[in-house]
Amino acid sequence: MTLNLSDLDRPNSYIGRTVPRPNAARLVEGRGQYVDDIVLPRMVHVAFYRSPYAHARIGAIETEAAAKVPGVLRIFTGADVAAICTPWVAVLAHLKGLKSAPQHAIAVERATWVGEPVVAVVAQTRAAAEDGVAALSVRFEPLPVVADMETALAPETPLIHPELGDNLVFHRLHEKGEVDAAFASAAHVVEATFHTGRHTGVCMEPRSILASYSRPENQLTVHHSTQAPHMMQTIFAKHLDLPEGNVRVICGDVGGSYGIKVHVYPDEMAVAAIAKAMARPVKFVADRLESFASDIHARDHRIKGRMGVDGEGRIVALEIDDLTGIGPYSVYPRTSAIEGNQVVNLCGGPYDFQTYRAQTTVVLQNKTPTCQYRAVGHPIATAVTEGLVDLAAEAAGLDPAEIRRRNLVADDAYPYTSAANMRFEGLSHHASLEKLLKLMDYDALRAEQATLRKQGIHRGIGLASFIELTNPSPFMYGIGGARISAQDGCTVRMDPDGSVVALSGVTEQGQGTDTILAQVVAEGVGVPIDRVRVITGDTQVTPYGGGTWASRGAGIGGEAALQAGLALRESILTIAAAMLQAEAGSLDVVAGEIVDKATGQARMPLAELGRIVYFRGDTLPKGLPRELVATRHFITSDYPFAFTNGAQASLVEVDVETGFVRLLKHWCVEDCGRIINPQLVDEQIRGGIVQGIGGALYEHCLYSEDGQLMTANMADYLVPMAAEMPDMVIGHVETPTRESLLGAKGAGEAGTAGAPAAIMNAINDALKPFSTRVAAMPFTPERILAALGTVPARRL
Amino acid sequence: MTTAFSESVGIALRVNGEPVSARVEARRHLIDFLRLDLGLTGAHAGCEHGVCGACTVQVDGLIVRGCLMLAVQADGCDVWTIEGQSDTGAIRDLQDAFIARNALQCGFCTPGMLAACADLLAHDPAPSRAVIREHISGNYCRCTGYEAIVDAVEQVAARRGASPRAAE
């Protein structure tokens, strides 16, 4: 069985077509079911008393007044929960030297960031639980705070976890080639120090969990707003001392995730522990203030970069020194070292050079823990690389487009191993760049820019080539000892009426996973898409899998679904052949009918086949295999990741009087391999770009020197809103991966990966007449005015 | 905490065309009343400080933030949520356009976003893209990047203009 996926007119074709999302009809009517919409009998609510100090010893906890608040049922301290839930240490064996301290669901003895849970109050309603929290009295003894990552390793800086010996979590030095010699021989060496602002995901649906425990069955059932239900099943079982099979994690509608909901959160573990202790359903939905202080943060990096180019502007060497602060703990189970590690892996990625030195230093701080958020490390690596490439272009007297043409890895060079030892399968940097330049009419924009500049209008054009890491293999987590599945499975079943149910281990958080799985299964089996029902997000029902992260839904989950669909089609044809006294090979399934393959003539509807198999199986030959169900699993095997690539461009106007940046237009050309649903891919890219824009211009978790989060609500923490966002032009190059029949790579990180770099380069292009530049995100009006010398520069 | 705050108050109002009477805590927000007491979970509590717009519902013809209005303030009012608007078909064309244009991803902001978009079209039948963007700037969407939403509203405006009978 082969699929000629390039022919869109093939019969029963859905792969490659825009079809509407079946779940959208429900969501636009407000009939979604998010965790907070679920009400169970005898359900109680939890509210947390959270540390008001960034670092403090926890003294006496006075609970008497709180216990008397009407509606309050129980109060749990750290020690109470520790008796039910074991602590965890988030390390991975393959990240050598990575260390962290044991972390408890509720702080025991010491609080290490503002927002860490200290006490849990359980009550009949959330309001009563909050009343209980307000009536608590906790004595704290403040401890010295480690806030600045630049001095976290200084000898005079106090240790956050004295038992670790220092505040260093992880250090990696990667070296390839004769770096110093290459720099010495370079015609031009450019350097800069970049900062990326600490920011967070701001999912519209806050983190939510509803855990219930049945004592007679020793069964924990958790409705959870998560991206990785099977991973959470494993973790609940491990830390609450339950057999893994006795834990069921259900995730229905999830109101945004972006990587934020793929981690283990102490408060959520506490809720599951409390459910076990109280043997009744316990709900916790973070409020927005809790979200800002307790959702993981990301991208708090300072990166020094240096690039050497020869007389023709060809890159001869790259050096990167990355420093990142991750809060007081490495986040379980993915660890907080992955982001810095990705910066080392991805810097310089699109370019053809082999002389590279990079290090990442990961340190502790008394701030909210950081971990993986959409496009982990990508926007950092891309901004640094593309910022240096633009500087090099200027030094070499080249146009930014031209220096990229001279240095991008050739489209026929694959497989290609980068200076960071990343093995790329088949990327299309040149084709993507050329398509981008054509889409945006680069030359015309440059001419317009020159004209406007004479009128005092300062527009800038920024380019950024990028690579995106998707479809991870076990090399991402599994080899490090984490029970995070890199494979995924799909079970496809035909019911008596000829309809098909597909059960998949990947999950839906709005990307349209359910839709693309339906498309793939409809085509794989040979039925109309409205006869396919997709079920995801229930560990008791679906095959074990990794869930949705690193854009693996289409590439991993989709291939498993395709293979399962094709296997079911084979089973159907075997049965049909027996019934129709034909060769299986002479038949096909098209649009829900068994047809003669050669003529396309209809022979029998699937509903008739279903009727015979399920109700009149006696009429079929003895011993005929009659399983109308097939399961297939898929894992990538030839490459550790499916790398994708693309190029973005941004057109901005900088108001040099006010420092405001106006986004005029944004372009992205991306190569995510086989496109299953063009509209969904485009919208993943658009949404990703806007999250990238947030990091570039608005979003910043700001802390005071004593570790207080100063941007702790939506009024203080800015995210992109509709009025400031540009229209975005999306284009594609399609280089399917050969790892799978489907050929799909991921598309979810691309927009976020490249947008900040393109915007930074555009701003600096606009600022060129003033011989100044910015390199610290977010590029606020103040920072731009500081660069222009209009206002004094503040310490970062 | 004090007794005064936990006092309950009797209210009578219409919600989605149906009469409702209830005793509510004086401190109960309208969004919590709709979600927790009436089971109308379509509108969402996204920030509870009036910024994100996910809780937007219609009260006496005006769109309001369900997290900034107390349930007792809705006494005697006519309240419409996404469930009621869906059942009457009042914004069917807008909902269809959202589906066709994929103007939603996770769907959490969507009921509030639809309320804002419907309100705009009720007052300005032919808004420009800039006006649409401006009008929905009180509603967060973290998934779509907004462009698809702007496209959907633009399409509906054009279609309603082409066929005046379809206009609400």
Interface residues (C-beta under 8 A of the other chain):
Chain A: P20 R21 N23 A24 A25 R26 L27 V28 E29 G30 R31 G32 Q33 Y34 D36 D37 V39 V69 P70 A127 D131 A134 A135 G201 V202 C203 M204 E205 P206 D253 V254 G255 G256 S257 Y258 D287 R288 Q509 G510 Q511 G512 Q679 L680 E683 R686 G687 G688 I689 V690 Q691 N713 M714 A715 V719 P720 M721 A722 A723 M725 D727 M728 G751
Chain B: M1 S6 E25 R27 R35 G39 L40 T41 G42 A43 H44 A45 G46 C47 E48 H49 V51 C52 A54 T81 I82 E83 S86 Q95 F98 I99 A100 N102 L104 Q105 C106 G107 F108 C109 T110 P111 L114 R129 A130 I132 R133 E134 I136 S137 N139 Y140 C141 R142 C143 T144 G145 Y146 E147 A148 I149 V150
